[in-house]
Amino acid sequence: MFKMSHNIIFFFSLLFISTVCAKEADPYNIYKQYYEAIGGLDNLKAIKSSYSEGTIQVDNLKGHFKEWSETPLRYRLEEYFNIITHSSGDNGKNSWAEDTNGKVIVLKDKNTIQRRQLTKLLEEFNHLDRNSKYFNLSYQGKSEFNNKSVHIIKMTNTINEDISWLYFDSKRFLLLKDIEKQPDIEVHTTYQDYRPADGGIMIAYRTNSEIKPRDKHRNIVINKFEANPKIPNSYFSTPIENLSSIKFKDGLNVNSSPFQLVNNLIYIPIQLLGQEALWILDSGASLSLIDEKYVKRLGLVTHPGIKGFGFGGNFDLSYVKLPSYGTQDTQIENQTIYSLKGLADNFNSPQAMGILGYDFLSRFVVKINYAEQIISFYNSNNFQYQGNGTIIPAPLKYNTFTLPVTLDGQYHGQWSIDLGAYDSSLSYAYANKHKLLHRKGEETISQGLSNDIVERTVKFNSLMLGPYQIEPAFINIPVSKESSSSSHGDLVGNLGNSILRNFILYLDYQNQQLILEPNINLDKTTYPQP
């Protein structure tokens, strides 16, 4: 379902017009009866703002939340757990998110922009218009859910590929369940414990969600709801990021360190509590990871966590707070990262004790010089690029850079940038859609965090990245849906070090852009000269 927010204000996106109708098979009239059942359209339109609070459980994490909302298109959600807190929101112009370590990101990816547009239309009740050019409602018949007869309504739209199926009690016309299908996930949500609330409406005080295939669960219980509270404008503003935890040696604005490039993975020496160990640099990791045995050896404490997903499937994660960690010359203090049992066992030669991900890397502009095997961390507030490379907009999606890539001059789309990947790969969905699954190549097995990935390395004539053309380009294609690595929504593929090592690469998180310079590995005849 196209939700305006994440928890409570589902009545803005799921509440549909009042008045009883005679034709049960008409989806618009079923929605009318739903509106009537929860208080009527006039009461719903009269609610311009809301506040709610309650308890929340995400996988093994238990905590509480607070949420403020206001039309048009403004909200703030704060979630508090034992060891972590994070917030997200929308200021009416942009969506934003602040992670548990205080990193703030303004969401600029295509999917977020499209869903914001849908949310605004839902707030305006555009989906009630039978002639809407954005929404279409269709009746899918009767069924049973939890021993109750239900009407099933399907909602599609012309802005993105999201589809929703809504299950309404055929007697009381309350919403009992919805299934929201996005390109990469399905969210199954049930609504329970409908009771009268402030503002003359009824709301479901309990919602339970399951995210498939990521095996994630989210349960919410509302303890308090207020309609039309006065909310200061500052509540919706994008937070100001605190950079005081970053420590550069000798007060410099840039520090550089050597790294090892082994089997197309970048190994960096990282210091933690007086010990140094190799960690793998991974721009595709939304949070850094550390081996659980290594955590215990250092005397640190782990806390119950969540289900993770990524290269190789799903896995169980814990949380651990680090006092200070980083390279010899660049440290970050008091960060909470993931702990994973058996992480070090995946990297034996050489052995890695951790994965350096978004929460660390995003505090800097990061320069990767593959040819010289040097990594540099720049103070992002003072960084000014002076080179002759190409700057490419690369909006972050799931905390990972995305940018346009073209294969063989005809296969176009957005790819993610993943420095934690040996090779570069197409998603199963894209390869299947474009009949690329059966192209000839050499089968290869890549080790994921929870299982092995079987792919076929296929030779393409060319890969175009910005103004640079690589000829030929070797790209992995999954041999089956089950053997593919995780993909994100509408992303076509994943660019790993097999392609990226042709460049000197700058990761500019603050401006959500990449800077590419060809290095000595890239034949100068394969890209246009300035």
Buried (B, 14 or more C-beta within 10 A) or exposed (E): BBBBBBBBBBBBBBBBBBEEBEEEEBBBBBBBBBBBBBBBBEBBEBBEBBBBBBEBBBBBBEBBBBBBBBBEBBBBBBBEBEBBBBBBBBBBEBBBBBBBBBBBBBBBBBBBBBBBBBBBBBBEBBBBBEEBEBBBBEBEEEEEBEEBEBBBBBBBBEBBEBBBBBBBBBEEBBBBBBBBBBBBBBBBBBBBEBEEBBBBBBBBBBBBBBBEEBBBBBBBBBEEBBBBEEBEEEBBBBBEBEEEBBEBEEEEEBBBBEBEBBEBBBBBBBBBEEEEBBBBBBBBBBBBBBBBBBBEEBEBEBBBBBBBBBBBBBBBBBBBBBEBBBBEBBBBEEBBBBBBBEBBEBBEEEBBBBBBBBBBBBBBBBBBBBBEBBBBBBBBEEBEBEEEBBBBEBBBBBBBBBBBBBBEEEBEBBBBBBBBBBBBBBBBBBBBEBEBBEEEBEEBEBBBBBBEBBBBBBEBEBBBBBBBBBEEBBBBBBBEEEBBBBBBBBBBBBBBBBBBBBBBBBBBBBBBBBBBBBBEEBEEEBBEEE
